[in-house]
Amino acid sequence: MPTLVVLMIVAATAFAFWSASRAAAERAEVLGRDACRAAGVQWLDQAVHETGFRLCRHDNGWLGLERTFRFDYSLDGQDRHVGRLVLRGDRLVSFSGPVTPEPTSLQ
């Protein structure tokens, strides 16, 4: 009987980790897609890829995970660039990738 309880706890923990990972990937996907749309570039592969995670301390003092994702985008359809974003929980803490073009003045 104790073995079954331990197995259920392990299974529940694994499911919670998987569910949190999927939620973070979906949030990263929305952020990457929106950044590409705002910058006027093409978002490639329609997906993000988790490249790592680590333990971190959130602003409220609780331990949590910081997840790093990468995505690909193209400026003109002929090239491929890598974007990177870091999420702490569901909050974006770091981003590198396409930026919104600034207006230029001709003088």
Buried (B, 14 or more C-beta within 10 A) or exposed (E): EEEEEEEEEEEEEEEEEEEBBEEBBEBBBEBBBEBBEEBEBBBBEEBBEBEEBEEBEEEEEEEBBBBBBBBBBBEEEEEEEEBBBBBBBEEEEEBEBBEEEEEEEEE
